[in-house]
Amino acid sequence: MNAEVYPAGSAAAFDFQVARKNLHDCRFVAPALPPSAPLQADEVQLRIDKFAFTANNISHAVHGESLSYWQFFPAPEGWGRIPVWGFAEVLASRHPQVREGERLFGYLPMSTHLRLLAGKLSERSIQDVSAARASLSPVYSSFSRVLRDPGYFPARENEQALLRPLFMTAFLIDDFLDEQAAFGADQLLLSSASSKTALSLAFLLRRRRRGEVIGLTSAANLEFCQRSGYYDRVLAYEQLPTLAASRPTVFIDMAGDGELLRQVHTQFGSRLRHSCRVGGTHWKQGQIQQDLPGAPPEFFFAPSRLRKRQQDWGASALEERYTQAWRPFLLSVGGWMRVVPQRGLAAVEKVYRDALEGRTPPEVGYILSLA
Ligand SMILES: NC(=O)c1ccc[n+]([C@@H]2O[C@H](COP(=O)([O-])OP(=O)(O)OC[C@H]3O[C@@H](n4cnc5c(N)ncnc54)[C@H](OP(=O)(O)O)[C@@H]3O)[C@@H](O)[C@H]2O)c1
């Protein structure tokens, strides 16, 4: 930890920043605009209460430049603020339809505060319509007004922050594969099977009974994946060669490990009917080769699929389907996930460093607070 450091529990405002070119370098600094600065018309000042932190957030930092994640929350030259999902409260408002004390869920920075330019209000959501966000995916600029959300349960806020955005990705992949009749595959292979996104997807795929749902994971996480009960079968990465290469297979890749991807494509060849690139948990092994045997890898970008389904089904039908899928999943997660709250600067920095190095146990779901 360097730069300006505030004592834990103080009422000071600060941002957590990472060096864009060296994610191991991080610091806490005072925000450029103090939360007490006067609000302009339609501006809303939020106090960030808590947020989840998983490998997904590390991936956002790794791809901060290429996928524009650094653009959501401005930082000084060379530094970035990692986006996270969490809850915030309206501290002050100059928008006539946003009241102080209202609770919101959305895409936030790792900070104590955030200021929005509120617009496009509905009963269910508020958008940040500031000019800086104009070119960014609107999914990330929408803040849910939680009391109007049928999928919100006050006692399960932590599970919502940890899993709901990841489960949305899983829901969209499951829907995509169903639309494509799983490309004729009867073997559905998921890497980084212990990740929350893979577990969410395994839960959904298994319910469809389209094919055997097989998880690939590190030897250390094998038993955890088996215990989740979401997979038909789980193998350690080293056991990949034991899998029947004669069966038509779809690969859903959360690991983003270039060597593993090459192995899967080589092993299944033309029987690899679809190769879906979703994540990059093994971000240090990222070198992806071109011209691999079998179906070429295709990147799955959840916001694009979400937009498509919003157009096809309409926003409320989509939400209805999503909520129906989410509820039984939420009821099942107590069997494998342990929520671990952490508060204060030192704790947040430690969780960040552990996630960066892949030291977070898969059963742990961190909920962080800087306040
Ligand atoms: N494309 C999209 O739209 C989209 C949307 C949502 C999520 N994602 C991606 O899905 C991935 C999973 O995210 P998550 O939040 O679900 O992850 P998570 O639950 O935090 O995943 C933890 C697991 O990832 C692996 N891992 C994490 N860090 C590692 C490291 N440094 N080295 C090696 N393995 C590491 C380990 O799994 P194993 O031992 O099983 O490998 C670990 O148990 C992320 O890359 C995320 O960005 C993509």
The ligand as an SDF file (V2000), in Angstrom:
LIG
                    3D

 48 52  0  0  0  0  0  0  0  0999 V2000
  -17.2930  -12.9130  -21.1700 N   0  0  0  0  0  0  0  0  0  0  0  0
  -18.0970  -12.4380  -20.2290 C   0  0  0  0  0  0  0  0  0  0  0  0
  -19.0490  -11.7150  -20.5350 O   0  0  0  0  0  0  0  0  0  0  0  0
  -17.8860  -12.8220  -18.7920 C   0  0  0  0  0  0  0  0  0  0  0  0
  -18.8700  -12.5560  -17.8240 C   0  0  0  0  0  0  0  0  0  0  0  0
  -18.6890  -12.9970  -16.5020 C   0  0  0  0  0  0  0  0  0  0  0  0
  -17.5080  -13.6290  -16.1410 C   0  0  0  0  0  0  0  0  0  0  0  0
  -16.5460  -13.8150  -17.0920 N   0  0  0  0  0  0  0  0  0  0  0  0
  -15.2570  -14.4270  -16.7170 C   0  0  0  0  0  0  0  0  0  0  0  0
  -15.3810  -15.6800  -16.0680 O   0  0  0  0  0  0  0  0  0  0  0  0
  -14.1960  -15.9150  -15.2800 C   0  0  0  0  0  0  0  0  0  0  0  0
  -14.5950  -16.4360  -13.9130 C   0  0  0  0  0  0  0  0  0  0  0  0
  -14.9400  -15.3720  -13.0540 O   0  0  0  0  0  0  0  0  0  0  0  0
  -15.4990  -15.6450  -11.5610 P   0  0  0  0  0  0  0  0  0  0  0  0
  -15.6700  -14.3160  -10.9330 O   0  0  0  0  0  0  0  0  0  0  0  0
  -16.6110  -16.6010  -11.6710 O   0  0  0  0  0  0  0  0  0  0  0  0
  -14.2370  -16.3430  -10.9030 O   0  0  0  0  0  0  0  0  0  0  0  0
  -14.0020  -16.9420   -9.4060 P   0  0  0  0  0  0  0  0  0  0  0  0
  -15.2400  -17.5280   -8.8770 O   0  0  0  0  0  0  0  0  0  0  0  0
  -13.3050  -15.9370   -8.5840 O   0  0  0  0  0  0  0  0  0  0  0  0
  -13.0050  -18.0970   -9.8530 O   0  0  0  0  0  0  0  0  0  0  0  0
  -12.0630  -18.6360   -9.0350 C   0  0  0  0  0  0  0  0  0  0  0  0
  -11.3710  -19.7610   -9.7670 C   0  0  0  0  0  0  0  0  0  0  0  0
  -10.6580  -19.2810  -10.9290 O   0  0  0  0  0  0  0  0  0  0  0  0
   -9.3830  -19.9330  -11.0300 C   0  0  0  0  0  0  0  0  0  0  0  0
   -8.3590  -18.9150  -10.7620 N   0  0  0  0  0  0  0  0  0  0  0  0
   -8.5870  -17.6930  -10.2350 C   0  0  0  0  0  0  0  0  0  0  0  0
   -7.4500  -16.9740  -10.2040 N   0  0  0  0  0  0  0  0  0  0  0  0
   -6.4960  -17.7350  -10.7230 C   0  0  0  0  0  0  0  0  0  0  0  0
   -5.1070  -17.5410  -10.9800 C   0  0  0  0  0  0  0  0  0  0  0  0
   -4.4870  -16.3730  -10.6980 N   0  0  0  0  0  0  0  0  0  0  0  0
   -4.4320  -18.5700  -11.5180 N   0  0  0  0  0  0  0  0  0  0  0  0
   -5.0420  -19.7200  -11.8290 C   0  0  0  0  0  0  0  0  0  0  0  0
   -6.3850  -19.9400  -11.6240 N   0  0  0  0  0  0  0  0  0  0  0  0
   -7.0740  -18.9710  -11.0850 C   0  0  0  0  0  0  0  0  0  0  0  0
   -9.4510  -21.0770  -10.0400 C   0  0  0  0  0  0  0  0  0  0  0  0
  -10.2190  -22.0950  -10.6960 O   0  0  0  0  0  0  0  0  0  0  0  0
   -9.7130  -23.5050  -11.3220 P   0  0  0  0  0  0  0  0  0  0  0  0
   -8.7580  -24.0760  -10.3430 O   0  0  0  0  0  0  0  0  0  0  0  0
  -11.0210  -24.2720  -11.4120 O   0  0  0  0  0  0  0  0  0  0  0  0
   -9.1210  -23.1680  -12.6630 O   0  0  0  0  0  0  0  0  0  0  0  0
  -10.3100  -20.4530   -8.9420 C   0  0  0  0  0  0  0  0  0  0  0  0
  -10.8880  -21.3930   -8.0730 O   0  0  0  0  0  0  0  0  0  0  0  0
  -13.4590  -14.5760  -15.2290 C   0  0  0  0  0  0  0  0  0  0  0  0
  -12.3390  -14.5740  -16.0880 O   0  0  0  0  0  0  0  0  0  0  0  0
  -14.5170  -13.5970  -15.6920 C   0  0  0  0  0  0  0  0  0  0  0  0
  -14.0090  -12.4050  -16.2570 O   0  0  0  0  0  0  0  0  0  0  0  0
  -16.7040  -13.4270  -18.3850 C   0  0  0  0  0  0  0  0  0  0  0  0
  1  2  1  0
  2  3  2  0
  2  4  1  0
  4  5  1  0
  4 48  2  0
  5  6  2  0
  6  7  1  0
  7  8  2  0
  8  9  1  0
  8 48  1  0
  9 10  1  0
  9 46  1  0
 10 11  1  0
 11 12  1  0
 11 44  1  0
 12 13  1  0
 13 14  1  0
 14 15  2  0
 14 16  1  0
 14 17  1  0
 17 18  1  0
 18 19  2  0
 18 20  1  0
 18 21  1  0
 21 22  1  0
 22 23  1  0
 23 24  1  0
 23 42  1  0
 24 25  1  0
 25 26  1  0
 25 36  1  0
 26 27  1  0
 26 35  1  0
 27 28  2  0
 28 29  1  0
 29 30  1  0
 29 35  2  0
 30 31  1  0
 30 32  2  0
 32 33  1  0
 33 34  2  0
 34 35  1  0
 36 37  1  0
 36 42  1  0
 37 38  1  0
 38 39  2  0
 38 40  1  0
 38 41  1  0
 42 43  1  0
 44 45  1  0
 44 46  1  0
 46 47  1  0
M  CHG  2   8   1  16  -1
M  END
$$$$
